[in-house]
Amino acid sequence: MNEINNNEKKINKFDINLKKYSMVSAKGFAMGAANVIPGVSGGTVAFVTGIYEELIGSLKYIASKEFILKILKFKIKEILTDKAVQFLIALALGVFVAIVAASNIFTYSLAHYPEFTFSFFAGLVAASIISVLKEIKKWGVSRIIAIISGTIIAYFVVNMVPVETPQTWWMFLIGGVIFMCAMILPGLSGSFLMLILGQYTLIWGAVKSLARLNFKLQDLTIIFFVGVGAVLGLGMFSHLLNWVFKKFHDLTVAVLTGFMVGSLWKLWPWKEIVSRSVRFISDVGDNKYETITENIYQTMLENPEVKIEKARVLVDKNVLPQAFEGQFYGVVGLFVIGFISVIILEMVLKKDNKELLENNNEG
């Protein structure tokens, strides 16, 4: 009888863990998808889905001396049964699948339907701000100042003009550090900072080539050094974030909320393009990106002799919609859908978390 009860408990525990880590993978998928879009932060998704502090704590743990010693001593069983490791594996699986799958979907939607894409994500972020504000336990002047400061910092970051940086291993290493730090900070987009550093097309191009199994040595080199930089960034930054969360919880949440508010400027749907980075098809084979104004770009499109391989927006500015017609209502509708999606997600997650807690207590 005892054996049967023990087996039932094991099965129940397995089912609970399977459900828990399936949810974590789903949240990871949402984080990965968000990070593909310049202007959207995976950290925002982690925050609103309620896994942010667990994420930071888990990252801090795997960057600790204790965990590194386990690896050096090849304590594989201990490592794989560790809750922090299981959480990160489930999360990383979701992030990886999203990056491979969504890199094509969202880069396409961003190129062909930018107003609708930005509008949907603006709705997600706007609702997330309301959700995150609930995490501030005690309000005061310092919290309001922190929100305003975070908003100003994010505003200046999202309005930075992209620059051309060297395409070298050490620059990809730095890019990986910056990308990963931004990825876990709500309101700061890793993809947008890639764009600022002039690495967005190269890195996501390498990821897409790898996903299609049609890659070159350069693609593997880029992904390797970005990956190493990302690991280094996580190791250093997770310790800092974990410390400030424990020491200054409300102030930290307030600053991160400000980052999210400031990032909304980048997600305004209606924009006027100022300049683009364009790569022309050349008979010589020296196909480098050139920065040109939007007027010149439009003129070149009408010239059949000019062959353009790729083009991406470098600088744009927010404008008011030209007319209140079909597209306007579609944009507003997608904003509302994005906003409501977060509210529904929050309600579902609260219910699921409550059930998981009750099941764990029973087990």
C-alpha positions in Angstrom: 0.0 0.0 0.0 2.8 2.4 0.9 4.6 1.6 -2.4 1.4 2.4 -4.3 1.0 5.7 -2.4 4.6 6.6 -3.0 4.3 5.8 -6.7 1.1 8.0 -6.9 3.0 10.8 -5.2 5.9 10.5 -7.7 3.5 10.5 -10.7 1.7 13.6 -9.2 5.0 15.3 -8.7 6.1 14.5 -12.2 2.8 15.9 -13.6 3.2 19.1 -11.5 6.8 19.6 -12.6 5.9 18.9 -16.3 3.1 21.5 -16.1 5.4 24.0 -14.3 8.3 23.7 -16.8 6.0 23.6 -19.8 4.7 27.0 -18.6 8.3 28.2 -18.1 9.2 27.1 -21.7 6.1 29.0 -23.0 7.2 32.1 -21.2 10.7 31.6 -22.6 9.2 31.4 -26.1 7.4 34.8 -25.4 10.8 36.3 -24.2 12.6 35.0 -27.3 10.0 36.3 -29.6 10.0 39.7 -27.9 13.8 40.0 -28.2 13.7 39.7 -32.0 11.8 43.0 -32.3 14.0 46.2 -32.0 12.3 48.2 -29.2 10.7 45.2 -27.3 12.4 43.7 -24.3 12.4 40.0 -23.2 12.9 41.3 -19.7 9.5 43.0 -19.9 7.9 39.6 -20.7 9.7 37.9 -17.8 8.5 40.7 -15.5 4.8 40.5 -16.5 4.8 36.7 -16.5 6.1 36.6 -12.9 9.4 34.8 -13.5 11.8 37.8 -13.4 13.2 37.5 -9.9 13.5 33.7 -10.2 15.3 34.3 -13.5 17.8 36.7 -11.9 18.3 34.4 -8.9 18.8 31.3 -11.1 21.3 33.2 -13.3 23.2 34.3 -10.2 23.4 30.8 -8.9 24.9 29.3 -12.1 27.5 32.1 -12.1 28.4 31.2 -8.5 31.6 29.5 -7.3 29.5 26.6 -5.9 27.9 25.8 -9.2 31.2 26.1 -11.2 32.8 23.7 -8.8 30.0 21.2 -9.4 30.8 21.5 -13.2 34.5 21.0 -12.6 33.9 17.9 -10.5 31.5 16.5 -13.1 28.6 16.2 -10.7 26.2 15.8 -13.6 23.3 14.3 -11.6 23.4 17.1 -9.0 23.5 19.7 -11.7 20.6 18.3 -13.7 18.4 17.8 -10.6 19.0 21.4 -9.4 15.8 23.5 -9.6 17.6 26.6 -10.9 19.2 24.5 -13.7 15.9 22.9 -14.6 14.2 26.3 -14.7 16.9 27.8 -17.0 16.9 24.7 -19.3 13.1 25.0 -19.7 13.3 28.7 -20.3 16.3 28.5 -22.7 14.4 25.9 -24.7 11.5 28.2 -25.2 13.8 31.2 -26.0 15.8 29.1 -28.5 12.7 27.8 -30.4 11.3 31.4 -30.5 14.5 32.9 -31.8 14.8 30.3 -34.6 11.1 30.4 -35.5 10.2 34.1 -34.8 13.3 35.6 -36.3 11.8 35.0 -39.7 8.2 35.8 -38.8 8.8 39.1 -36.9 11.6 40.4 -39.2 9.1 39.9 -42.1 6.2 41.6 -40.2 8.4 44.4 -39.2 9.6 45.0 -42.8 6.2 44.7 -44.4 3.7 45.7 -41.7 5.7 47.9 -39.2 2.6 49.9 -38.0 0.7 46.8 -37.0 3.8 45.1 -35.5 4.8 48.1 -33.3 1.2 48.7 -32.3 0.7 45.2 -31.0 3.9 45.3 -29.0 3.1 48.8 -27.7 -0.2 47.3 -26.3 1.8 44.5 -24.6 4.2 46.9 -23.0 1.6 49.4 -21.9 -0.4 46.7 -20.1 2.8 45.3 -18.7 3.6 48.7 -17.1 0.4 48.6 -15.2 1.1 45.0 -14.1 4.6 45.8 -13.0 3.6 48.9 -11.0 1.6 46.5 -8.7 5.0 45.1 -7.6 5.9 48.3 -5.8 5.0 47.6 -2.2 5.4 51.1 -0.7 5.0 54.3 -2.7 6.8 57.5 -2.0 8.6 60.5 -3.7 11.8 58.4 -4.2 9.8 55.8 -6.2 8.2 58.5 -8.5 11.7 60.1 -9.1 13.0 56.6 -9.9 10.2 56.0 -12.5 10.9 59.4 -14.1 14.7 58.8 -14.1 14.2 55.4 -15.8 11.9 56.9 -18.4 14.4 59.6 -19.3 17.3 57.1 -19.6 15.2 54.8 -21.8 14.0 57.7 -24.0 17.6 58.8 -24.7 18.7 55.2 -25.4 15.9 54.5 -27.9 16.6 57.7 -29.7 20.3 57.0 -30.2 21.5 57.0 -33.8 22.9 53.7 -35.0 26.6 53.7 -35.7 29.0 51.5 -37.8 31.2 49.3 -35.6 34.1 47.0 -36.6 33.0 43.5 -37.6 35.6 41.8 -35.5 35.4 39.0 -32.9 35.9 41.4 -29.9 33.1 43.6 -31.1 30.7 40.6 -31.3 31.9 39.7 -27.8 31.0 43.1 -26.5 27.7 43.0 -28.5 26.8 39.7 -26.8 27.4 41.2 -23.3 25.3 44.3 -24.1 22.6 42.2 -25.8 22.2 39.8 -22.9 22.2 42.6 -20.3 19.5 44.4 -22.2 17.6 41.2 -22.7 17.1 40.8 -18.9 16.3 44.5 -18.3 12.6 45.3 -18.8 12.2 48.2 -21.2 15.6 48.0 -22.9 15.6 46.0 -26.1 18.6 43.8 -26.9 17.7 43.8 -30.6 17.5 47.6 -30.6 20.9 47.9 -29.0 22.2 45.5 -31.7 20.8 47.9 -34.3 22.5 50.9 -32.5 25.9 49.0 -32.7 25.3 48.1 -36.4 25.2 44.3 -35.6 21.4 43.5 -36.0 21.5 42.3 -39.6 24.7 40.4 -39.2 23.7 38.5 -36.0 20.1 37.7 -37.0 21.3 36.8 -40.5 23.7 34.3 -38.9 20.9 32.9 -36.7 18.6 32.5 -39.7 21.4 30.8 -41.8 22.1 28.4 -39.0 18.4 27.6 -38.6 18.2 26.8 -42.4 21.4 24.7 -42.1 22.8 26.9 -44.9 25.6 28.6 -42.9 29.2 29.6 -43.4 32.2 29.7 -41.1 31.6 33.4 -40.6 28.1 32.7 -39.3 29.4 30.2 -36.7 32.1 32.6 -35.7 29.6 35.4 -35.1 27.2 33.2 -33.1 30.1 31.8 -31.0 31.5 35.1 -29.9 28.1 36.7 -29.3 27.2 33.6 -27.2 30.4 33.8 -25.2 29.7 37.5 -24.6 26.1 36.7 -23.6 27.3 34.2 -21.0 29.9 36.7 -19.6 27.2 39.4 -19.4 24.8 37.1 -17.6 27.4 36.1 -15.1 28.3 39.6 -14.2 25.0 41.3 -14.5 22.8 38.7 -12.7 24.9 39.2 -9.5 24.4 43.0 -9.6 20.7 42.7 -10.3 20.1 40.1 -7.7 21.8 42.4 -5.1 19.8 45.5 -6.0 16.6 43.6 -6.0 17.2 42.3 -2.5 18.5 45.6 -1.2 16.3 48.2 -3.0 13.3 46.2 -4.3 10.8 49.0 -4.8 13.3 51.5 -6.2 14.6 48.8 -8.7 11.1 48.0 -9.8 10.4 51.7 -10.2 13.5 52.3 -12.4 12.7 49.3 -14.5 9.1 50.5 -14.9 10.5 53.8 -16.1 12.6 51.9 -18.7 9.4 50.4 -20.0 7.6 53.7 -20.2 10.5 55.3 -22.0 10.7 52.4 -24.5 7.1 53.2 -25.6 8.5 56.1 -27.7 10.2 53.6 -29.9 7.0 51.6 -30.3 4.9 54.4 -31.7 3.3 52.9 -34.8 3.5 55.8 -37.2 7.0 56.8 -38.3 8.7 58.8 -41.0 11.9 57.2 -42.3 14.9 59.5 -42.4 17.7 57.2 -43.5 18.4 53.6 -44.4 21.4 51.3 -44.4 21.4 49.7 -47.9 23.5 46.9 -49.4 23.7 47.0 -53.2 24.4 44.0 -55.5 27.8 44.7 -57.1 29.5 42.8 -59.9 32.8 43.4 -58.1 31.5 41.5 -55.1 32.3 44.1 -52.5 28.7 44.3 -51.1 29.0 46.6 -48.1 26.2 48.6 -46.4 25.9 52.3 -47.3 23.9 54.9 -45.4 21.6 56.9 -47.6 18.6 59.3 -47.0 15.1 58.0 -47.6 14.6 60.4 -50.6 17.6 58.9 -52.4 16.5 55.4 -51.5 13.1 55.9 -53.1 14.7 57.4 -56.2 17.0 54.3 -56.5 14.0 52.0 -56.2 12.7 53.5 -59.5 16.0 53.0 -61.3 16.1 49.5 -62.9 19.9 49.6 -63.1 20.3 49.8 -59.3 20.1 46.4 -57.7 19.5 46.4 -53.9 20.1 43.2 -51.9 19.0 44.4 -48.5 17.9 47.5 -46.8 17.1 48.4 -43.1 15.8 51.5 -41.4 18.6 53.4 -39.6 16.9 56.6 -38.4 13.1 57.4 -38.2 10.9 59.9 -36.4 7.5 59.6 -34.9 4.6 61.3 -36.8 0.9 61.6 -36.5 -1.3 59.3 -38.6 -2.1 60.9 -42.0 -5.7 59.7 -42.1 -8.3 58.1 -39.9 -9.1 55.2 -42.2 -8.8 51.4 -42.3 -5.2 51.2 -41.3 -5.7 53.5 -38.4 -8.5 51.4 -36.9 -6.4 48.2 -37.5 -3.5 49.7 -35.6 -5.7 50.8 -32.7 -7.4 47.3 -32.7 -4.0 45.5 -32.5 -2.9 47.8 -29.6 -6.1 46.9 -27.8 -5.6 43.1 -28.5 -2.0 43.4 -27.2 -3.2 45.2 -24.1 -6.0 42.8 -23.3 -3.7 39.8 -24.0 -1.4 40.8 -21.1 -4.4 41.3 -18.7 -5.8 37.8 -19.6 -2.3 36.3 -19.3 -1.8 37.8 -15.9 -5.2 36.4 -14.7 -4.4 32.9 -16.1 -0.9 32.9 -14.6 -2.2 33.9 -11.2 -4.7 31.0 -11.3 -2.0 28.5 -12.5 0.5 29.7 -9.9 -2.1 29.3 -7.2 -2.9 25.7 -8.3 0.8 24.8 -8.5 1.3 26.1 -5.0 -1.6 24.1 -3.7 -0.4 21.0 -5.4 3.1 21.4 -4.1 1.7 21.8 -0.6 -0.3 18.7 -0.9 2.7 16.8 -2.2 
